[in-house]
Amino acid sequence: MSSHRKARSSNHPLARRALGMGLFAAGFAGVATAVPAQAATGASHAAFAADHVFSHVDRAHHTQARDSFTIRQFGAVNAAGVRNQANAVSAGCSADDHCRSVALSFQIVTIAGEHTHLNAVNLSDAANKECTGCQTLAGAYQFVVSTPAPLTLDAAARERLADIHRRLDALTRSSLPAAELRTRVDGLAGEVSQVLRDAVAHAPKAADAAQPTVTLHRHLDGWPGH
């Protein structure tokens, strides 16, 4: 039995903030959640979010394509842990009876504060298991917006993001070859970054505070090759 698997990505923390690499390391369950800790405890203001998209195909189910597009607006926090993950598996198909597995996850997180401890993890994995000629793609895109004062995306920004989400859904369901799909999804990620940069440009600024930033963590894994 042969099994081919791409190496998983390493963590990609946002370097500008003081990082707490151990924060919430055991707290992620691979589900889409966002929980401000202060709501439950009334103590220090911390938050975490975990988003995970998984697709699996085999001889019984030849095609599966899933995506998510989540926006987490945390406001002012002392600590935050964010995780974004996409996994796609193709198993047991052949060149004459090929399969297609696509998993794409877009995660947008906004945080505010001058001394926020941030642990940001973004990874993807695409695995072909005895699956000749299969198309398998996993893509994780994590956007972290960091501002001195809380930033709330306005209606115009949210509508632009909703339009990008609709087009991501359409791409995910398309039959485009994996290489072209990667290129088109990268283009959508660039549009998301521009929307967020435009929002940050109008965010409150303070002369003695760090400037707002938008950071993209991107990881793509796929078969056939990159």
C-alpha positions in Angstrom: 0.0 0.0 0.0 1.3 3.4 -0.9 0.4 6.7 0.7 1.6 10.1 -0.4 1.3 13.1 1.9 2.7 16.6 1.7 4.4 18.0 4.8 2.3 20.1 7.0 3.1 23.8 7.4 4.7 25.2 10.5 3.0 27.9 12.6 3.0 31.4 11.2 2.7 33.9 14.1 2.2 37.6 13.6 5.6 39.0 14.5 4.7 42.6 15.2 3.0 41.8 18.5 4.5 40.1 21.5 3.7 36.5 20.9 2.4 34.0 23.4 3.3 30.8 21.6 1.8 28.5 24.2 -1.6 30.2 24.4 -4.6 27.9 23.9 -2.3 25.2 22.4 -4.7 22.5 23.6 -7.9 24.6 23.2 -8.6 24.1 19.5 -11.0 21.3 18.5 -11.1 21.9 14.8 -14.4 23.6 14.7 -15.6 27.0 13.8 -15.9 28.9 17.1 -15.0 32.3 18.5 -15.2 32.7 22.3 -14.1 35.9 24.2 -12.9 34.6 27.5 -14.2 37.6 29.5 -17.8 36.7 28.6 -17.4 33.5 30.6 -15.1 34.6 33.4 -15.3 38.4 33.7 -11.5 38.3 34.1 -8.7 39.1 31.5 -10.0 39.8 28.0 -8.8 36.9 25.8 -10.3 35.3 22.8 -9.8 32.4 20.4 -11.1 31.1 17.1 -10.7 27.9 15.2 -11.8 27.2 11.7 -11.4 23.9 9.9 -12.5 22.7 6.5 -12.2 19.0 5.6 -13.0 17.2 2.4 -12.7 13.4 1.6 -13.3 11.5 -1.6 -13.0 7.8 -2.6 -14.5 5.3 -5.1 -17.9 5.6 -3.5 -17.9 9.5 -3.5 -15.9 10.9 -6.3 -16.2 14.6 -5.7 -16.3 16.8 -2.6 -15.6 20.5 -2.5 -16.0 22.6 0.6 -15.0 26.1 1.7 -15.5 28.5 4.6 -15.2 32.3 4.9 -15.3 33.5 8.5 -14.9 37.0 10.0 -13.9 37.2 13.7 -14.0 40.8 15.1 -12.6 40.5 18.6 -12.1 44.2 19.5 -9.6 45.0 22.3 -8.0 41.9 23.7 -5.0 41.1 25.9 -4.4 37.7 24.3 -5.7 35.8 21.3 -5.3 32.4 19.8 -6.4 31.9 16.2 -6.2 28.7 14.1 -7.1 28.2 10.5 -6.9 24.8 8.8 -7.8 23.0 5.5 -7.4 19.3 4.8 -8.3 17.5 1.6 -8.0 13.7 1.0 -8.4 11.6 -2.1 -8.3 7.8 -1.7 -8.5 4.7 -3.9 -9.5 6.3 -7.3 -7.7 5.7 -10.6 -6.8 7.7 -13.7 -9.8 6.2 -15.5 -12.1 6.9 -12.5 -10.5 9.9 -10.9 -11.6 11.9 -7.9 -11.6 15.5 -6.9 -11.2 16.8 -3.3 -11.1 20.5 -2.5 -11.0 22.2 0.9 -10.5 26.0 1.2 -10.7 28.1 4.4 -10.6 31.9 4.6 -10.3 33.3 8.1 -10.4 37.0 8.9 -9.5 38.2 12.4 -9.5 41.7 13.8 -7.8 42.5 17.1 -7.0 45.7 18.9 -4.5 46.6 21.6 -1.0 47.7 22.2 0.3 44.6 24.0 -1.7 41.8 22.6 -0.2 38.3 22.9 -1.1 36.5 19.7 -0.7 32.8 18.7 -1.7 32.5 15.0 -1.6 29.1 13.3 -2.4 28.5 9.6 -1.9 25.2 7.9 -3.2 23.0 5.1 -2.6 19.4 4.0 -3.6 17.6 0.8 -3.2 13.8 0.8 -3.4 11.3 -2.1 -3.8 7.7 -0.9 -3.5 5.2 -3.8 -5.3 7.8 -6.0 -3.8 8.0 -9.5 -4.8 11.1 -11.5 -6.7 12.6 -8.7 -7.1 16.4 -8.1 -6.6 17.2 -4.4 -6.3 20.8 -3.1 -6.2 22.3 0.4 -5.8 26.0 0.9 -5.7 28.0 4.1 -5.8 31.8 4.1 -5.6 33.7 7.4 -5.9 37.5 7.5 -5.0 39.2 10.8 -5.9 42.9 11.2 -4.2 44.5 14.1 -5.1 48.1 15.2 -4.4 50.2 18.3 -8.2 50.8 18.8 -11.0 48.4 18.0 -12.0 48.3 14.3 -15.5 47.4 13.1 -15.8 46.6 9.4 -18.5 48.8 8.0 -21.4 47.8 5.8 -19.5 48.6 2.6 -16.5 46.5 3.6 -18.7 43.6 4.6 -20.6 43.7 1.3 -17.3 43.6 -0.6 -16.3 40.6 1.5 -19.7 39.0 0.9 -19.2 39.3 -2.8 -15.7 37.7 -2.6 -17.3 34.9 -0.5 -19.9 34.2 -3.2 -17.2 34.0 -5.9 -15.1 31.7 -3.6 -18.1 29.4 -3.4 -18.5 29.4 -7.2 -14.8 28.6 -7.7 -14.8 25.8 -5.1 -17.7 24.2 -6.9 -16.2 24.6 -10.4 -14.3 22.0 -12.3 -11.2 24.1 -13.0 -7.9 22.2 -12.9 -6.2 22.4 -9.6 -3.4 24.7 -10.9 -5.8 27.3 -12.3 -8.0 27.0 -9.2 -5.0 27.9 -7.0 -4.3 31.0 -9.1 -7.9 32.2 -9.0 -8.2 31.6 -5.3 -5.0 33.5 -4.7 -6.6 36.4 -6.7 -9.5 36.4 -4.3 -7.2 36.5 -1.3 -5.5 39.5 -2.8 -8.9 41.2 -3.0 -9.6 40.4 0.6 -6.3 42.0 1.6 -7.2 45.1 -0.3 -10.6 45.4 1.4 -8.9 45.1 4.8 -6.2 47.6 3.9 -8.9 50.1 2.8 -10.7 49.5 6.1 -7.5 50.0 8.1 -6.7 53.2 6.2 -9.8 54.8 7.8 -9.2 53.3 11.3 -8.4 55.6 14.2 -4.7 56.3 14.6 -2.7 57.5 17.6 0.7 59.3 17.3 2.3 57.2 20.1 0.8 53.9 19.0 1.9 51.3 16.5 0.4 51.7 13.1 -2.5 49.4 12.0 -1.4 46.3 10.0 -2.9 43.6 7.8 -1.0 40.3 7.7 -1.8 37.4 5.4 -0.7 33.9 6.3 -1.2 31.6 3.2 -0.6 27.9 2.8 -1.5 25.8 -0.2 -1.0 22.1 -0.6 -2.1 20.0 -3.6 -1.9 17.2 -6.1 -0.9 17.1 -8.8 2.1 19.2 -7.7 2.4 22.9 -7.0 
